[in-house]
Amino acid sequence: MSTTEPRALSNTAVAGLHPASFAIVMATGIVSIAAQLRGFHAIALSLLWLNIVCYGVLWLLTLIRVVRYRSRVVADLWDHNRSVGFFTTVAATCVLGNQFIIVESMPRVAIGLWFLGIALWAVSTYVIFTILTVKAVKPSVEDGLNGGWLVAVVAAQAVATLGGLVAPQLGACREAALFFSLIMWLGGGMLYIWIISLIFYRYTFLPLDPRQLAPPYWINMGAMAISTLAGTLLVGNAPQSPLLTTLLPFLLGLTLLFWATATW
């Protein structure tokens, strides 16, 4: 094998890097947090360090891709199936922030990641949905819609979740952080209703080939699961928040609704 072949393979891998590749950080972080909550601190900590490496490498590859293969990135942004994958950058950033609260107590790092997650959410939301709205040629619902669209909901709820965790560390800004987390939670929940309605329509009124029942449809449940988690954190913060205290029955009811939906 010539030395140019590995380089060509590497270039091909970077050029074809899927926008949803940050899901590996989401998954690793979730396992790490679960291990910590079950008392396996060594496993949780090792997965935290692994996640830091994965997160850094993915951002490096993404930046290389933006610089060297910009046309491929632009093509992804205009693709109904691939563009929503960019929302994994938001969720991955916030899940990593969760680890810096739950696994390793480094609140300043978590707060920094929360603000980064907010910025990524704002850019992703308004760039992606604007492009998908204004593009002239659009796919049919059968070809352009799948469970991956619900990563947009996961991203919003990931911001709300981390906000609920870092709010107690923000002193006088605690109430503002909780209010922002509340509106992210509510907005994400509303977005889920819009998207899942289209998915349910796609399920029940349009032909569905078994090959089209792809893994992203599992996010139908996952988006509600993280919405439930975000709701429980808001409920947990309610005793220290005048705003959330007045909304507590509503928060409990909507959180239960999200849990019931995820379970169904």
C-alpha positions as CSV (number, residue, x, y, z in Angstrom):
1,M,0.0,0.0,0.0
2,S,1.4,3.4,-1.0
3,T,1.6,6.2,1.6
4,T,-0.9,8.2,-0.4
5,E,-3.6,5.5,0.1
6,P,-4.1,6.0,3.9
7,R,-4.0,9.8,3.3
8,A,-6.7,9.4,0.6
9,L,-8.8,7.3,3.0
10,S,-8.4,9.9,5.7
11,N,-9.4,12.7,3.4
12,T,-12.5,10.7,2.3
13,A,-13.5,10.1,5.9
14,V,-13.2,13.8,6.8
15,A,-15.0,14.9,3.7
16,G,-17.9,12.4,4.4
17,L,-18.1,13.1,8.1
18,H,-21.7,12.9,9.1
19,P,-23.1,16.0,10.8
20,A,-24.6,13.8,13.5
21,S,-21.2,12.4,14.5
22,F,-21.3,14.2,17.8
23,A,-23.9,11.7,18.8
24,I,-20.9,9.6,20.1
25,V,-20.3,12.3,22.7
26,M,-23.9,12.3,23.7
27,A,-23.9,8.5,24.1
28,T,-20.6,8.3,26.0
29,G,-21.7,11.1,28.3
30,I,-25.0,9.4,29.1
31,V,-23.3,6.2,30.0
32,S,-20.8,8.1,32.1
33,I,-23.5,9.9,34.1
34,A,-25.4,6.7,34.6
35,A,-22.3,5.0,35.9
36,Q,-21.7,7.9,38.3
37,L,-25.3,7.7,39.6
38,R,-24.9,4.0,40.2
39,G,-21.7,4.5,42.2
40,F,-19.1,3.5,39.6
41,H,-17.0,6.7,39.8
42,A,-13.9,5.2,38.2
43,I,-15.9,4.2,35.1
44,A,-17.7,7.5,35.0
45,L,-14.5,9.5,35.2
46,S,-12.7,7.5,32.6
47,L,-15.6,8.0,30.2
48,L,-15.5,11.7,31.0
49,W,-11.9,11.9,29.8
50,L,-12.7,9.8,26.8
51,N,-15.5,12.2,26.0
52,I,-13.3,15.2,26.2
53,V,-11.0,13.6,23.7
54,C,-13.9,12.6,21.4
55,Y,-15.4,16.1,21.6
56,G,-12.1,17.8,20.8
57,V,-11.3,15.4,17.9
58,L,-14.8,15.8,16.4
59,W,-14.5,19.6,16.5
60,L,-11.1,19.5,14.9
61,L,-12.4,17.2,12.1
62,T,-15.4,19.5,11.6
63,L,-13.2,22.6,11.3
64,I,-11.0,20.8,8.8
65,R,-14.1,19.8,6.9
66,V,-15.4,23.4,6.9
67,V,-12.1,24.7,5.6
68,R,-11.2,22.0,3.1
69,Y,-14.6,20.6,2.0
70,R,-16.9,23.6,2.4
71,S,-19.1,22.5,-0.5
72,R,-19.8,19.2,1.3
73,V,-20.8,21.1,4.5
74,V,-23.1,23.4,2.5
75,A,-24.6,20.4,0.8
76,D,-25.3,18.9,4.2
77,L,-27.0,22.0,5.4
78,W,-29.3,21.9,2.3
79,D,-30.2,18.3,2.8
80,H,-33.4,17.5,4.7
81,N,-32.0,14.3,6.1
82,R,-28.5,15.3,7.0
83,S,-28.9,18.9,8.1
84,V,-30.7,18.1,11.3
85,G,-27.6,16.1,12.4
86,F,-25.8,19.4,13.2
87,F,-28.1,19.7,16.3
88,T,-26.0,16.9,17.8
89,T,-23.2,19.6,18.4
90,V,-25.6,21.3,20.8
91,A,-26.7,18.2,22.6
92,A,-23.1,16.9,22.9
93,T,-21.8,20.2,24.3
94,C,-24.5,20.2,27.0
95,V,-24.2,16.5,27.8
96,L,-20.4,17.1,28.3
97,G,-21.4,20.0,30.6
98,N,-23.6,17.7,32.6
99,Q,-20.6,15.5,33.2
100,F,-18.7,18.4,34.6
101,I,-21.4,18.9,37.2
102,I,-22.4,15.3,38.0
103,V,-19.2,13.3,37.5
104,E,-16.5,15.9,38.1
105,S,-17.5,19.0,40.0
106,M,-16.2,21.7,37.8
107,P,-19.1,24.2,37.5
108,R,-17.2,26.9,35.7
109,V,-16.4,24.5,32.9
110,A,-20.1,23.4,32.8
111,I,-21.3,27.1,32.7
112,G,-18.9,27.8,29.8
113,L,-20.2,24.8,27.9
114,W,-23.8,25.9,28.7
115,F,-23.2,29.3,27.0
116,L,-21.5,27.5,24.1
117,G,-24.5,25.2,23.8
118,I,-26.8,28.2,23.7
119,A,-24.8,29.8,21.0
120,L,-24.7,26.6,18.9
121,W,-28.4,26.1,19.4
122,A,-29.2,29.6,18.2
123,V,-27.0,29.3,15.1
124,S,-28.2,25.8,14.3
125,T,-31.9,26.5,14.8
126,Y,-32.0,29.7,12.7
127,V,-29.6,28.6,9.9
128,I,-31.0,25.1,9.4
129,F,-34.7,25.8,9.6
130,T,-34.3,29.0,7.5
131,I,-32.5,27.0,4.8
132,L,-35.1,24.1,4.8
133,T,-37.9,26.7,4.6
134,V,-36.6,28.8,1.8
135,K,-35.0,26.1,-0.5
136,A,-36.9,25.9,-3.8
137,V,-36.7,22.1,-4.3
138,K,-37.9,20.0,-1.4
139,P,-38.2,16.2,-0.9
140,S,-41.5,14.5,-0.2
141,V,-42.4,13.7,3.4
142,E,-41.5,10.1,2.8
143,D,-38.0,10.9,1.7
144,G,-37.2,14.0,3.8
145,L,-38.6,13.2,7.2
146,N,-37.4,10.8,9.8
147,G,-36.8,10.5,13.6
148,G,-33.5,12.4,13.2
149,W,-35.5,15.6,13.0
150,L,-36.2,15.2,16.7
151,V,-32.6,15.9,17.5
152,A,-33.7,19.6,17.2
153,V,-35.9,18.9,20.2
154,V,-33.1,17.0,22.0
155,A,-30.8,20.0,21.5
156,A,-33.3,22.5,23.0
157,Q,-33.9,20.1,26.0
158,A,-30.2,19.5,26.5
159,V,-29.8,23.3,26.9
160,A,-32.7,23.3,29.4
161,T,-31.2,20.3,31.3
162,L,-27.8,21.8,31.7
163,G,-29.3,25.2,32.6
164,G,-31.2,23.5,35.5
165,L,-27.9,22.0,36.7
166,V,-25.8,25.2,36.5
167,A,-28.4,27.6,37.7
168,P,-27.6,27.1,41.4
169,Q,-24.0,28.1,40.6
170,L,-24.9,31.5,39.1
171,G,-25.8,33.4,42.2
172,A,-27.9,36.5,41.4
173,C,-28.4,35.3,37.8
174,R,-30.0,32.1,39.0
175,E,-33.6,33.1,38.4
176,A,-32.7,34.4,34.9
177,A,-31.0,31.1,34.0
178,L,-34.0,29.2,35.3
179,F,-36.4,31.3,33.3
180,F,-34.3,30.8,30.1
181,S,-34.2,27.0,30.8
182,L,-38.0,27.1,31.3
183,I,-38.6,28.7,27.9
184,M,-36.2,26.3,26.2
185,W,-38.0,23.4,27.8
186,L,-41.4,24.7,26.7
187,G,-40.2,25.6,23.2
188,G,-38.6,22.2,22.8
189,G,-41.8,20.5,23.9
190,M,-43.8,22.5,21.4
191,L,-41.3,21.7,18.6
192,Y,-41.8,18.0,19.5
193,I,-45.5,18.3,19.0
194,W,-45.0,19.8,15.6
195,I,-42.5,17.3,14.4
196,I,-44.0,14.1,15.9
197,S,-47.3,15.0,14.3
198,L,-45.6,14.9,10.9
199,I,-43.9,11.7,11.8
200,F,-47.1,10.1,12.9
201,Y,-48.7,11.2,9.7
202,R,-45.8,9.7,7.8
203,Y,-46.3,6.4,9.7
204,T,-50.0,6.0,9.3
205,F,-50.9,7.6,6.0
206,L,-47.9,7.0,3.7
207,P,-46.2,3.8,2.6
208,L,-43.5,2.7,5.0
209,D,-40.9,0.2,3.6
210,P,-39.2,-1.8,6.4
211,R,-35.8,-0.4,5.2
212,Q,-37.1,3.1,5.9
213,L,-37.7,2.3,9.6
214,A,-34.2,3.5,10.4
215,P,-32.5,3.8,13.8
216,P,-33.2,7.6,14.1
217,Y,-36.8,6.8,14.8
218,W,-35.7,5.8,18.3
219,I,-35.4,9.5,18.9
220,N,-39.2,9.6,19.0
221,M,-38.8,8.3,22.5
222,G,-35.4,9.9,23.3
223,A,-36.6,13.4,22.7
224,M,-39.4,12.9,25.3
225,A,-37.0,11.2,27.7
226,I,-34.7,14.2,27.9
227,S,-37.8,16.5,28.0
228,T,-38.8,14.6,31.1
229,L,-35.4,14.9,32.6
230,A,-35.3,18.7,32.0
231,G,-38.8,18.9,33.6
232,T,-37.7,17.1,36.7
233,L,-34.7,19.5,37.1
234,L,-37.0,22.5,36.8
235,V,-39.3,20.9,39.4
236,G,-36.3,20.3,41.7
237,N,-35.3,24.0,41.4
238,A,-38.8,25.3,42.1
239,P,-38.4,25.7,45.9
240,Q,-35.6,28.3,45.3
241,S,-37.4,30.0,42.4
242,P,-40.5,32.3,42.9
243,L,-41.3,31.9,39.2
244,L,-41.1,28.1,39.1
245,T,-43.0,27.8,42.4
246,T,-46.0,29.5,40.9
247,L,-45.8,27.2,37.9
248,L,-45.2,24.0,39.9
249,P,-48.5,22.2,39.2
250,F,-48.1,23.0,35.5
251,L,-44.4,21.8,35.5
252,L,-45.4,18.5,37.2
253,G,-48.3,17.9,34.9
254,L,-46.3,18.6,31.7
255,T,-43.4,16.5,32.9
256,L,-45.7,13.6,33.6
257,L,-47.2,14.1,30.1
258,F,-43.7,13.9,28.6
259,W,-42.8,10.8,30.6
260,A,-46.1,9.1,29.6
261,T,-45.5,10.0,25.9
262,A,-41.9,8.6,26.0
263,T,-43.2,5.4,27.7
264,W,-45.9,4.9,25.1
